[in-house]
């Protein structure tokens, strides 16, 4: 059995083991939720919060998920969040997904570990124009959005009230979570290289906008 399982895979295996009625009763009893909410979790219409899933995985009924390897202990978990694909990704959708997942983190129970060639994303969010540039750059390169083919970056891009509110919410959550971060010099060079490339491609509307983005890095 795989070490990592999605919410859907966990509930499918439990349903095969105990049946739907017992599984619904198990959810309502352990989480203190209504039957309709339980059915929403089982159907995948609603993602279960991290602390709720962790509570379920520590019950005796969940031991069937551990067969074939070391049983669950302490705060270990075989559950992983649903993987996000880049299919049809947009800047606003990306931030909404981050916002939704960050609300599932529990300040007293969870810890984030960052091992990346990029500066942890939540730091960018503290500087709206820098975060806007990153979203702009990813839209043109990684996501390859057609709507951005002829778009140039200006200081008002992604500065709408909804976007700024979501960024602020993500930063607030991040500041409450314990983190373990592994940094190296290339993390800063990565962003500087993206800014330099954008300048060479003439993706900035004015030298002032370019200067504002550069200053937000330093």
Residue pairs with C-beta under 8 A, 6 or more apart in sequence:
1 65
1 67
1 68
1 69
3 69
3 78
4 78
4 79
4 80
5 13
5 65
5 78
5 79
5 80
6 79
6 80
6 82
7 41
7 44
7 47
7 48
7 53
7 79
7 82
8 44
10 53
10 65
10 78
10 79
11 23
11 41
11 42
13 64
13 65
14 23
14 26
14 61
14 62
14 64
14 65
15 23
15 42
17 64
18 26
18 61
20 42
23 42
24 35
24 38
24 39
24 42
26 56
26 59
26 61
27 33
27 38
27 41
27 42
27 56
28 34
28 35
28 38
30 55
30 56
30 59
31 38
31 52
31 55
31 56
33 41
37 46
40 46
41 48
47 81
47 82
47 100
47 104
48 56
49 104
49 106
50 81
50 104
50 105
50 106
50 109
50 110
51 106
51 109
53 77
53 79
54 75
54 77
54 79
54 109
56 62
57 65
57 72
57 77
57 78
57 79
58 72
62 72
63 71
63 72
65 72
65 78
66 72
66 78
72 78
75 109
81 101
81 104
84 97
86 142
86 143
89 143
90 139
90 143
90 145
91 135
91 136
91 138
91 139
91 158
91 163
92 162
92 163
94 135
94 138
95 135
95 163
95 166
95 167
95 170
96 166
98 121
98 166
98 170
99 166
99 169
99 170
102 169
102 170
102 173
102 174
103 169
103 173
105 112
105 173
105 177
107 176
107 177
107 178
110 177
110 178
111 177
111 178
111 179
111 180
112 174
112 177
112 178
112 179
112 180
113 179
113 180
113 181
114 120
114 179
114 180
114 181
114 182
115 182
116 187
117 184
117 186
117 187
117 190
118 187
118 190
118 191
119 183
119 187
119 188
119 190
119 191
120 179
120 181
121 134
122 170
122 171
122 174
124 130
124 131
124 134
125 131
125 167
125 168
125 170
125 171
125 174
126 171
127 216
128 158
128 159
128 164
128 167
129 155
129 159
129 212
129 213
129 216
130 191
130 213
130 216
130 217
131 158
131 167
132 153
132 157
132 158
132 159
133 153
133 194
133 195
133 198
133 213
134 191
134 194
135 158
136 148
136 151
136 153
136 157
136 158
136 203
137 194
137 198
139 145
139 147
139 148
139 151
140 148
140 149
140 151
140 203
152 202
152 203
152 204
152 205
153 198
153 203
153 204
153 205
153 209
153 213
154 204
154 205
154 206
154 209
155 208
155 209
155 212
188 217
191 217
192 217
195 210
195 213
195 214
195 217
198 204
199 210
204 210
204 213
